[in-house]
């Protein structure tokens, strides 16, 4: 496993992170969740990502339980705040009240005294940004969070956040956007804004919810056990159905498999390695419901793809790549 600095900070994260969205507390319960966490540790993964809303807070609890007894100094732990965690009017957003209450609840569920990277899960248009960043600043001073990140913020929102982080002396070092061979909406505006601010990328959905695994084939029924058949995964794919779950796009993805084999990689490994060729990416977050998936995908760390390989991938996928920066969020 290789490690990279997160933005301009001194924090080193594994090139592959393990995230537990739609797995822990949903697809996986205690025993299998712990096996996946230990498989990640065995592969040298030191970075674990979760959120307060994943599986109605159970994901945080399961991750905290799985990591119990592991040296806290040896891991980098991230979680998030913004989405609703209850039915009350203050149970969501980036108000000072919700940030403080959510942070304390996450610490309890994770069984830790501090969070390495605390992400604003989305931008909150209903709360003054100064209020949110002052709250984050106070949590930094209290030692409850070490670094700040944001997820799916636009370039303009990131720039304003970077300005306020300097004002309040907050180490704002991470962005967590969706990014893959097919979904490149951050390249036009978000990546330049982050580079200017010294913010590194911890990307999610490297396989486009499994589409880049190659398991979805044109003219074939959905494979048994695929995420497209569970509620969350099917909602994600339904939104993209007209774009990627069509014959031409699925056929193009199948044409990537021989390229992967040329590189002595599986298609998922190629998809992850492709992201890591971008030097603004600090870590790629993978999800897995089986330890073997983690072992396979972790092997993408340290892979260098030749420019000719990158060019062939672009030529095959070009008609199906989403680049519109308005899709951020």
C-alpha positions in Angstrom: 0.0 0.0 0.0 1.2 3.5 -0.9 0.4 6.6 1.1 -0.1 10.2 0.0 -0.3 13.5 1.8 -3.8 14.9 2.1 -3.6 18.2 0.2 -1.0 20.5 1.7 -1.4 19.0 5.1 1.1 16.7 6.8 -1.5 14.0 7.2 -0.8 10.8 5.2 -3.6 8.6 4.0 -3.6 5.3 2.2 -4.1 5.5 -1.5 -7.1 3.2 -1.0 -9.5 4.0 1.8 -12.3 1.7 3.1 -15.8 3.3 3.2 -18.9 1.7 4.6 -21.7 3.5 2.8 -24.6 1.0 2.0 -22.6 -1.9 3.5 -22.2 -1.8 7.3 -25.5 -2.0 9.0 -27.3 -2.7 5.7 -25.6 -5.4 3.7 -23.2 -6.4 6.5 -23.7 -7.0 10.1 -21.1 -7.3 12.9 -19.1 -10.3 12.0 -18.7 -9.7 8.3 -18.2 -6.0 8.8 -15.3 -6.7 11.2 -13.8 -9.2 8.7 -13.8 -6.5 6.0 -12.2 -3.9 8.3 -9.5 -6.4 9.2 -9.0 -7.2 5.6 -8.4 -3.5 4.9 -5.9 -3.3 7.7 -4.1 -6.3 6.4 -3.7 -4.6 3.1 -2.1 -1.6 4.7 -5.2 0.6 4.5 -5.1 3.2 7.3 -8.0 5.4 6.3 -11.6 4.6 7.1 -14.6 6.7 6.0 -18.2 6.7 7.3 -21.0 9.1 8.0 -23.6 9.8 10.7 -26.5 9.0 8.3 -25.2 5.7 6.8 -27.6 3.0 7.8 -29.3 5.3 10.2 -26.1 5.7 12.3 -25.5 2.0 12.5 -22.5 2.2 10.1 -20.6 4.4 12.6 -21.3 2.1 15.4 -20.2 -1.0 13.5 -17.0 0.7 12.3 -16.2 1.8 15.8 -16.8 -1.7 17.1 -14.7 -3.3 14.4 -11.8 -0.9 15.1 -11.9 -1.4 18.9 -8.5 -2.5 20.1 -6.7 -1.1 17.0 -4.1 1.5 17.9 -5.9 4.9 17.3 -2.7 6.5 16.2 -2.4 4.0 13.3 -5.6 4.9 11.6 -7.2 7.9 10.0 -10.9 8.1 10.7 -13.4 10.3 8.9 -17.1 10.9 9.2 -19.6 13.5 8.2 -22.4 16.0 9.2 -25.3 17.7 7.4 -27.9 15.2 6.3 -30.9 14.5 8.5 -30.3 12.3 11.6 -33.7 12.8 13.0 -37.1 14.3 12.4 -36.7 17.6 14.3 -36.2 20.9 12.6 -32.6 21.1 13.9 -31.6 17.5 13.1 -30.0 18.5 9.8 -27.8 21.1 8.1 -24.7 22.9 9.2 -26.0 25.0 12.1 -23.8 25.4 15.1 -26.3 23.3 17.1 -26.5 20.4 14.7 -22.7 20.4 14.1 -21.9 20.2 17.8 -24.6 17.6 18.5 -23.8 15.5 15.5 -20.0 15.5 16.3 -20.6 14.4 19.9 -22.9 11.7 18.8 -20.5 10.4 16.2 -17.7 10.3 18.7 -19.8 8.2 21.0 -20.8 5.8 18.2 -17.2 5.5 16.9 -15.8 5.0 20.4 -13.1 7.6 19.9 -12.1 10.9 21.4 -11.5 12.7 18.1 -12.2 12.5 14.4 -9.3 12.9 12.0 -11.3 14.4 9.1 -14.8 15.9 9.7 -16.7 16.4 6.4 -19.5 18.8 5.7 -21.5 16.2 3.9 -23.2 18.8 1.6 -23.4 22.6 1.4 -26.1 24.1 3.6 -27.7 27.1 1.9 -29.9 27.8 4.9 -27.1 28.5 7.4 -24.5 31.3 7.2 -21.2 29.8 6.2 -19.5 31.9 8.9 -21.6 30.2 11.6 -20.7 26.7 10.3 -17.0 27.5 10.1 -16.9 29.1 13.5 -18.4 25.9 14.9 -15.8 23.8 13.1 -13.1 26.1 14.4 -14.3 25.6 18.0 -14.4 21.8 17.5 -10.8 22.0 16.3 -9.8 24.0 19.4 -11.5 21.5 21.6 -9.5 18.7 19.9 -12.6 16.8 18.7 -11.7 17.2 15.1 -8.2 17.5 13.5 -9.0 18.4 9.9 -12.0 19.7 8.0 -13.3 18.5 4.6 -16.3 19.0 2.4 -18.2 16.6 0.1 -19.8 17.6 -3.2 -19.3 21.3 -2.8 -19.0 23.5 -5.9 -15.8 25.4 -6.7 -17.3 28.7 -5.6 -18.4 27.1 -2.2 -14.9 25.6 -1.7 -13.3 29.0 -2.4 -15.5 30.7 0.1 -14.8 27.9 2.6 -11.1 28.2 2.1 -11.3 32.0 2.8 -13.2 31.4 6.0 -10.8 28.6 7.0 -7.9 31.0 6.9 -10.0 33.5 9.0 -10.8 31.0 11.6 -7.5 29.0 11.5 -9.1 25.8 10.4 -7.0 23.1 8.7 -9.4 22.7 5.7 -7.6 20.0 3.6 -10.0 17.6 2.0 -12.7 17.3 -0.6 -14.8 14.2 -1.1 -16.3 14.2 -4.6 -17.7 11.5 -6.8 -15.0 10.7 -9.4 -14.4 7.9 -11.9 -13.5 7.2 -15.5 -17.2 8.0 -16.3 -17.9 10.8 -13.9 -15.4 13.7 -14.3 -17.5 16.7 -13.3 -14.8 18.0 -10.9 -12.1 18.4 -13.4 -13.2 21.7 -14.9 -13.7 23.9 -11.8 -13.5 21.9 -8.5 -10.0 20.6 -9.0 -8.4 24.0 -9.8 -10.2 25.6 -6.8 -8.9 22.8 -4.5 -5.4 23.0 -5.9 -5.3 26.8 -5.2 -6.5 26.2 -1.6 -4.2 23.2 -1.0 -7.1 20.7 -0.7 -6.7 17.1 -1.6 -9.3 14.7 -3.0 -10.7 11.6 -1.3 -12.9 10.4 -4.1 -15.9 8.1 -3.9 -17.7 5.7 -6.3 -14.6 4.7 -8.3 -16.6 1.9 -10.0 -19.6 4.1 -10.7 -21.7 1.9 -8.3 -20.4 -1.2 -10.0 -20.8 -0.2 -13.6 -17.1 -0.1 -14.1 -16.7 -3.6 -12.6 -17.8 -5.0 -16.0 -20.5 -7.2 -14.4 -23.4 -5.3 -16.2 -23.5 -6.5 -19.8 -25.6 -5.3 -22.6 -28.6 -7.5 -23.3 -28.1 -9.5 -20.0 -30.3 -9.5 -16.9 -28.8 -7.9 -13.7 -26.4 -10.2 -11.9 -27.6 -11.8 -8.7 -26.3 -10.0 -5.6 -25.4 -6.8 -7.5 -26.0 -3.4 -5.9 -28.5 -2.6 -8.7 -30.8 -5.0 -7.0 -30.7 -3.3 -3.6 -32.8 -0.2 -2.8 -29.9 2.3 -2.5 -28.0 1.0 -5.4 -31.0 0.8 -7.7 -31.9 4.4 -6.9 -28.3 5.5 -7.9 -28.4 3.5 -11.1 -31.9 4.6 -12.0 -30.7 8.2 -12.0 -28.0 7.2 -14.4 -29.9 4.7 -16.5 -30.3 6.8 -19.6 -26.6 7.6 -19.5 -24.6 4.4 -18.7 -27.1 1.5 -18.4 -27.6 1.4 -22.1 -26.3 -1.0 -24.7 -23.6 1.3 -26.2 -22.2 2.4 -22.9 -22.1 -1.1 -21.4 -20.5 -2.4 -24.6 -17.8 0.2 -24.4 -17.1 -0.8 -20.8 -16.6 -4.4 -21.9 -14.0 -3.1 -24.3 -11.9 -1.9 -21.4 -11.4 -5.5 -20.1 -8.7 -6.4 -22.6 -6.9 -3.1 -21.7 -7.0 -4.1 -18.0 -5.6 -7.5 -18.9 -2.7 -5.9 -20.8 -1.8 -4.2 -17.6 -2.2 -7.4 -15.6 -5.1 -5.9 -13.8 -8.8 -6.6 -13.3 -11.2 -4.0 -14.6 -12.0 -2.7 -11.1 -8.3 -2.4 -10.4 -7.8 -0.5 -13.7 -10.7 1.9 -12.8 -9.2 2.6 -9.4 -5.6 2.9 -10.8 -7.0 5.4 -13.4 -8.2 7.7 -10.6 -4.8 7.5 -8.8 -3.0 8.8 -11.9 -4.4 12.2 -10.9 -1.9 13.7 -8.5 -4.6 15.8 -6.8 -6.3 12.6 -5.6 -5.0 11.6 -2.2 -7.1 8.5 -1.7 -9.8 6.5 -3.4 -12.6 5.3 -1.2 -13.8 1.8 -2.0 -16.8 -0.1 -0.6 -16.9 -3.8 -0.3 -19.2 -6.5 1.1 -16.6 -9.2 1.1 -13.0 -9.2 2.3 -11.8 -10.6 -1.1 -13.1 -7.5 -2.8 -10.9 -5.3 -0.6 -7.9 -7.5 -1.2 -8.4 -7.3 -5.0 -9.0 -3.5 -5.1 -6.2 -2.6 -2.8 -3.8 -4.0 -5.4 -4.5 -0.9 -7.5 -2.3 1.1 -5.2 1.1 2.1 -6.7 0.1 1.1 -10.3 1.4 3.5 -12.9 -0.5 3.5 -16.2 1.2 4.5 -19.4 -0.1 7.6 -21.2 -1.1 5.4 -24.2 -3.3 3.4 -21.9 -5.0 6.5 -20.5 -5.5 7.7 -24.1 -7.2 4.5 -25.2 -9.5 4.5 -22.2 -10.6 8.1 -23.1 -11.2 7.1 -26.7 -13.4 4.3 -25.7 -15.4 6.1 -23.1 -15.5 9.6 -24.5 -19.2 9.5 -25.7 -20.4 8.5 -22.2 -18.2 10.6 -19.9 -20.1 13.2 -17.8 -18.1 16.4 -17.5 -20.7 19.0 -16.8 -19.6 20.9 -13.6 -23.2 21.8 -12.9 -23.7 18.1 -11.8 -21.5 18.7 -8.7 -23.6 18.2 -5.6 
